[in-house]
Amino acid sequence: MKELVEVIAKALVDEPEGVSVTERQEGRNTVLELHVADGDMGKVIGKQGRIAKSIRAVVKAAAAKENKRVIVDITQ
């Protein structure tokens, strides 16, 4: 899942080297924190959060195939 989020985010931003994804466990859930450069935050979130929702939907679908629960947090 970590690689999936990283590939999607790098395709969206102007500074792909500023993208990093950290993974941690919270109980049964896996939390993926997506870090992007300040100037690229709007590109990852999108208008009214549409791109962020789409990223979360793709990750949720991929996680469901593996019977996992994944949460995607976008941070600076």
DSSP file (Angstrom, degrees, kcal/mol; ACC not computed):
  #  RESIDUE AA STRUCTURE BP1 BP2  ACC     N-H-->O    O-->H-N    N-H-->O    O-->H-N    TCO  KAPPA ALPHA  PHI   PSI    X-CA   Y-CA   Z-CA
    1    1 A M     >        0   0    0      0, 0.0     4,-2.2     0, 0.0     5,-0.2   0.000 360.0 360.0 360.0 -38.4    0.0    0.0    0.0
    2    2 A K  H  >  +     0   0    0      1,-0.2     4,-2.0     2,-0.2     5,-0.1   0.911 360.0  47.7 -58.7 -44.3    2.8    2.4    0.8
    3    3 A E  H  > S+     0   0    0      1,-0.2     4,-2.5     2,-0.2    -1,-0.2   0.867 108.3  55.7 -66.1 -37.1    4.3    2.1   -2.7
    4    4 A L  H  > S+     0   0    0      2,-0.2     4,-2.1     1,-0.2    -2,-0.2   0.933 109.6  45.0 -61.7 -47.7    0.9    2.6   -4.2
    5    5 A V  H  X S+     0   0    0     -4,-2.2     4,-2.5     1,-0.2     5,-0.2   0.900 113.0  52.0 -63.3 -40.7    0.3    5.9   -2.4
    6    6 A E  H  X S+     0   0    0     -4,-2.0     4,-2.4    -5,-0.2    -2,-0.2   0.911 109.8  47.7 -63.9 -43.6    3.9    7.0   -3.2
    7    7 A V  H  X S+     0   0    0     -4,-2.5     4,-1.4     2,-0.2    -1,-0.2   0.915 113.7  47.4 -64.6 -44.0    3.5    6.4   -7.0
    8    8 A I  H  X S+     0   0    0     -4,-2.1     4,-0.8    -5,-0.2     3,-0.2   0.939 114.2  46.7 -63.3 -46.9    0.2    8.2   -7.2
    9    9 A A  H >X S+     0   0    0     -4,-2.5     4,-1.6     1,-0.2     3,-0.8   0.900 109.1  53.6 -64.8 -42.0    1.5   11.2   -5.2
   10   10 A K  H 3< S+     0   0    0     -4,-2.4    -1,-0.2     1,-0.3    -2,-0.2   0.815 105.9  54.9 -64.1 -29.3    4.7   11.5   -7.2
   11   11 A A  H 3< S+     0   0    0     -4,-1.4    -1,-0.3    -3,-0.2    -2,-0.2   0.738 111.1  45.6 -73.8 -21.8    2.7   11.6  -10.4
   12   12 A L  H << S+     0   0    0     -4,-0.8    -2,-0.2    -3,-0.8    -1,-0.2   0.782 100.8  73.4 -91.3 -29.4    0.6   14.5   -9.2
   13   13 A V     <  -     0   0    0     -4,-1.6    27,-0.1     1,-0.1     6,-0.0  -0.349  68.5-135.5 -94.5 166.0    3.2   16.9   -7.7
   14   14 A D  S    S+     0   0    0      1,-0.2     3,-0.1    -2,-0.1    -1,-0.1   0.765 103.1  46.6 -83.9 -29.4    5.9   19.2   -9.2
   15   15 A E    >   +     0   0    0      1,-0.1     3,-1.7    22,-0.1    22,-0.3  -0.755  63.2 172.3-114.8  82.5    8.6   18.1   -6.7
   16   16 A P  G >  S+     0   0    0      0, 0.0     3,-1.3     0, 0.0    -1,-0.1   0.765  77.0  63.9 -64.4 -23.5    8.4   14.3   -6.6
   17   17 A E  G 3  S+     0   0    0      1,-0.2    -2,-0.0    -3,-0.1    -7,-0.0   0.672  94.7  62.4 -73.7 -13.5   11.6   14.1   -4.5
   18   18 A G  G <  S+     0   0    0     -3,-1.7     2,-0.4    -8,-0.1    -1,-0.2   0.399  83.5 100.0 -88.0   2.4    9.6   15.9   -1.7
   19   19 A V    <   +     0   0    0     -3,-1.3     2,-0.3    17,-0.1    17,-0.2  -0.759  44.0 162.4 -93.1 130.8    7.1   13.0   -1.4
   20   20 A S  E     -A   35   0A   0     15,-2.2    15,-3.2    -2,-0.4     2,-0.4  -0.994  21.2-156.1-144.4 149.8    7.5   10.5    1.4
   21   21 A V  E     -A   34   0A   0     -2,-0.3     2,-0.4    13,-0.2    13,-0.2  -0.991   7.1-167.1-128.1 126.9    5.2    8.0    2.9
   22   22 A T  E     -A   33   0A   0     11,-2.1    11,-2.8    -2,-0.4     2,-0.4  -0.893   8.6-151.4-113.2 147.4    5.5    6.6    6.4
   23   23 A E  E     +A   32   0A   0     -2,-0.4     2,-0.3     9,-0.2     9,-0.2  -0.945  19.8 164.3-121.5 134.9    3.6    3.6    7.7
   24   24 A R  E     -A   31   0A   0      7,-2.2     7,-3.3    -2,-0.4     2,-0.4  -0.984  31.2-119.7-146.2 157.9    2.5    2.9   11.2
   25   25 A Q  E     -A   30   0A   0     -2,-0.3     2,-0.4     5,-0.2     5,-0.2  -0.807  19.7-178.6 -99.9 136.5    0.0    0.5   13.0
   26   26 A E  E >   -A   29   0A   0      3,-2.9     3,-2.0    -2,-0.4     2,-0.4  -0.835  66.9 -63.6-130.5  93.1   -2.8    1.7   15.1
   27   27 A G  T 3  S-     0   0    0     -2,-0.4    -1,-0.1     1,-0.3     0, 0.0  -0.513 118.4 -15.0  66.1-123.4   -4.6   -1.3   16.5
   28   28 A R  T 3  S+     0   0    0     -2,-0.4    41,-0.5    -3,-0.1    -1,-0.3   0.602 123.6  87.7 -86.0 -12.2   -6.0   -3.2   13.5
   29   29 A N  E <   -Ab  26  69A   0     -3,-2.0    -3,-2.9    39,-0.1     2,-0.5  -0.614  66.9-143.5 -92.8 146.5   -5.6   -0.2   11.1
   30   30 A T  E     -Ab  25  70A   0     39,-2.7    41,-2.7    -2,-0.3     2,-0.5  -0.938  17.1-154.6-102.9 126.9   -2.5    0.7    9.1
   31   31 A V  E     -Ab  24  71A   0     -7,-3.3    -7,-2.2    -2,-0.5     2,-0.6  -0.908   5.1-164.0-107.1 124.5   -2.0    4.4    8.9
   32   32 A L  E     -Ab  23  72A   0     39,-3.3    41,-2.9    -2,-0.5     2,-0.6  -0.938   5.8-158.1-106.5 119.2   -0.1    5.8    5.9
   33   33 A E  E     -Ab  22  73A   0    -11,-2.8   -11,-2.1    -2,-0.6     2,-0.6  -0.880   5.1-156.5-100.7 118.2    1.1    9.4    6.3
   34   34 A L  E     -Ab  21  74A   0     39,-3.6    41,-3.2    -2,-0.6     2,-0.5  -0.846   8.2-167.0 -96.6 118.6    1.7   11.2    3.0
   35   35 A H  E     +Ab  20  75A   0    -15,-3.2   -15,-2.2    -2,-0.6     2,-0.3  -0.919  12.4 170.2-108.3 128.4    4.2   14.0    3.3
   36   36 A V        -     0   0    0     39,-1.3   -17,-0.1    -2,-0.5     5,-0.1  -0.880  40.2 -85.9-130.8 164.3    4.6   16.5    0.4
   37   37 A A    >>  -     0   0    0    -22,-0.3     3,-1.2    -2,-0.3     4,-0.5  -0.291  44.1-109.2 -65.6 155.5    6.3   19.8   -0.2
   38   38 A D  G >4 S+     0   0    0      1,-0.3     3,-1.0     2,-0.2     4,-0.4   0.873 117.6  52.2 -56.6 -41.0    4.3   22.9    0.9
   39   39 A G  G 34 S+     0   0    0      1,-0.2    -1,-0.3     2,-0.1     4,-0.2   0.687 108.7  51.0 -70.9 -18.0    3.8   24.1   -2.7
   40   40 A D  G <> S+     0   0    0     -3,-1.2     4,-1.5     1,-0.2     3,-0.3   0.432  80.1  94.8 -99.2  -0.9    2.4   20.7   -3.7
   41   41 A M  H <X S+     0   0    0     -3,-1.0     4,-1.9    -4,-0.5     3,-0.3   0.907  84.7  50.6 -59.6 -43.1   -0.2   20.3   -1.0
   42   42 A G  H  > S+     0   0    0     -4,-0.4     4,-2.8     1,-0.2    -1,-0.2   0.831 106.8  54.6 -64.9 -32.6   -3.0   21.8   -3.1
   43   43 A K  H  4 S+     0   0    0     -3,-0.3    -1,-0.2    -4,-0.2    -2,-0.2   0.836 110.7  45.2 -71.1 -31.7   -2.3   19.4   -6.0
   44   44 A V  H  < S+     0   0    0     -4,-1.5    -2,-0.2    -3,-0.3    -1,-0.2   0.829 120.1  39.8 -80.3 -32.7   -2.6   16.4   -3.7
   45   45 A I  H  < S-     0   0    0     -4,-1.9     7,-1.8    -5,-0.2     6,-0.8   0.914  94.6-169.2 -82.6 -45.4   -5.7   17.6   -2.0
   46   46 A G    ><  -     0   0    0     -4,-2.8     3,-1.7    -5,-0.2     2,-0.3  -0.038  41.7 -29.7  80.6 173.0   -7.5   19.0   -5.1
   47   47 A K  G >  S-     0   0    0      1,-0.3     3,-1.8     2,-0.2     4,-0.1  -0.471 134.1  -9.4 -66.9 127.1  -10.5   21.2   -5.3
   48   48 A Q  G 3  S-     0   0    0     -2,-0.3    -1,-0.3     1,-0.3    -2,-0.1   0.732 124.5 -69.2  54.1  25.9  -12.9   20.4   -2.4
   49   49 A G  G <> S+     0   0    0     -3,-1.7     4,-2.3    -7,-0.1    -1,-0.3   0.687  94.5 138.5  74.9  19.0  -10.7   17.4   -1.6
   50   50 A R  H <> S+     0   0    0     -3,-1.8     4,-2.0     2,-0.2    -4,-0.2   0.900  71.3  45.8 -67.0 -41.1  -11.6   15.4   -4.7
   51   51 A I  H  > S+     0   0    0     -6,-0.8     4,-2.6     2,-0.2    -5,-0.2   0.915 112.9  50.9 -69.1 -40.9   -8.1   14.1   -5.4
   52   52 A A  H  > S+     0   0    0     -7,-1.8     4,-2.3     1,-0.2    -2,-0.2   0.910 110.5  49.5 -61.1 -42.1   -7.5   13.2   -1.8
   53   53 A K  H  X S+     0   0    0     -4,-2.3     4,-2.2    -8,-0.3    -1,-0.2   0.888 110.6  50.8 -62.9 -39.1  -10.8   11.3   -1.7
   54   54 A S  H  X S+     0   0    0     -4,-2.0     4,-2.3     2,-0.2    -2,-0.2   0.910 109.2  49.8 -66.5 -41.9   -9.8    9.5   -4.9
   55   55 A I  H  X S+     0   0    0     -4,-2.6     4,-2.3     1,-0.2     5,-0.2   0.938 112.4  48.1 -60.5 -46.1   -6.5    8.5   -3.5
   56   56 A R  H  X S+     0   0    0     -4,-2.3     4,-2.5     1,-0.2    -1,-0.2   0.875 110.3  52.2 -62.9 -37.6   -8.2    7.2   -0.4
   57   57 A A  H  X S+     0   0    0     -4,-2.2     4,-2.2     2,-0.2    -1,-0.2   0.907 110.1  47.6 -66.1 -42.2  -10.7    5.3   -2.5
   58   58 A V  H  X S+     0   0    0     -4,-2.3     4,-2.2     2,-0.2    -2,-0.2   0.920 114.6  46.2 -64.6 -43.8   -8.0    3.5   -4.6
   59   59 A V  H  X S+     0   0    0     -4,-2.3     4,-2.6     1,-0.2    -2,-0.2   0.900 111.3  52.3 -66.7 -40.2   -6.1    2.6   -1.4
   60   60 A K  H  X S+     0   0    0     -4,-2.5     4,-2.1    -5,-0.2    -1,-0.2   0.901 110.1  48.5 -62.0 -41.0   -9.2    1.3    0.3
   61   61 A A  H  X S+     0   0    0     -4,-2.2     4,-1.2     2,-0.2    -2,-0.2   0.908 112.8  47.3 -65.9 -42.1  -10.1   -0.9   -2.7
   62   62 A A  H  X S+     0   0    0     -4,-2.2     4,-0.7     1,-0.2    -2,-0.2   0.885 113.2  49.1 -66.4 -37.8   -6.6   -2.3   -2.8
   63   63 A A  H ><>S+     0   0    0     -4,-2.6     5,-2.3     1,-0.2     3,-0.8   0.859 104.0  59.5 -69.7 -35.0   -6.6   -2.9    0.9
   64   64 A A  H ><5S+     0   0    0     -4,-2.1     3,-1.2     1,-0.3    -1,-0.2   0.840  97.9  59.8 -63.3 -32.6  -10.0   -4.6    0.8
   65   65 A K  H 3<5S+     0   0    0     -4,-1.2    -1,-0.3     1,-0.3    -2,-0.2   0.827 111.5  40.4 -62.4 -30.3   -8.5   -7.2   -1.6
   66   66 A E  T <<5S-     0   0    0     -3,-0.8    -1,-0.3    -4,-0.7    -2,-0.2   0.233 115.6-114.6-101.9  11.7   -6.0   -8.1    1.2
   67   67 A N  T < 5S+     0   0    0     -3,-1.2     2,-0.3     1,-0.2    -3,-0.2   0.902  73.3 131.1  53.7  46.6   -8.6   -7.9    4.0
   68   68 A K      < -     0   0    0     -5,-2.3     2,-0.5    -8,-0.2    -1,-0.2  -0.831  55.6-133.0-122.1 162.0   -6.8   -4.9    5.6
   69   69 A R  E     -b   29   0A   0    -41,-0.5   -39,-2.7    -2,-0.3     2,-0.4  -0.980  27.6-177.7-117.2 121.5   -7.9   -1.5    6.8
   70   70 A V  E     -b   30   0A   0     -2,-0.5     2,-0.4   -41,-0.2   -39,-0.2  -0.969  11.9-164.1-125.7 134.3   -5.8    1.4    5.6
   71   71 A I  E     -b   31   0A   0    -41,-2.7   -39,-3.3    -2,-0.4     2,-0.6  -0.957   9.9-151.4-115.0 133.3   -6.1    5.1    6.5
   72   72 A V  E     -b   32   0A   0     -2,-0.4     2,-0.4   -41,-0.2   -39,-0.2  -0.929  12.2-173.8-109.2 119.8   -4.4    7.8    4.4
   73   73 A D  E     -b   33   0A   0    -41,-2.9   -39,-3.6    -2,-0.6     2,-0.6  -0.930  12.5-150.0-109.5 134.8   -3.4   11.0    6.2
   74   74 A I  E     +b   34   0A   0     -2,-0.4     2,-0.3   -41,-0.2   -39,-0.2  -0.925  27.3 164.5-107.2 121.4   -1.9   13.9    4.1
   75   75 A T  E      b   35   0A   0    -41,-3.2   -39,-1.3    -2,-0.6    -2,-0.0  -0.831 360.0 360.0-131.3 167.8    0.5   16.1    6.0
   76   76 A Q              0   0    0     -2,-0.3   -38,-0.1   -41,-0.2   -41,-0.1   0.417 360.0 360.0 -94.9 360.0    3.1   18.8    5.3
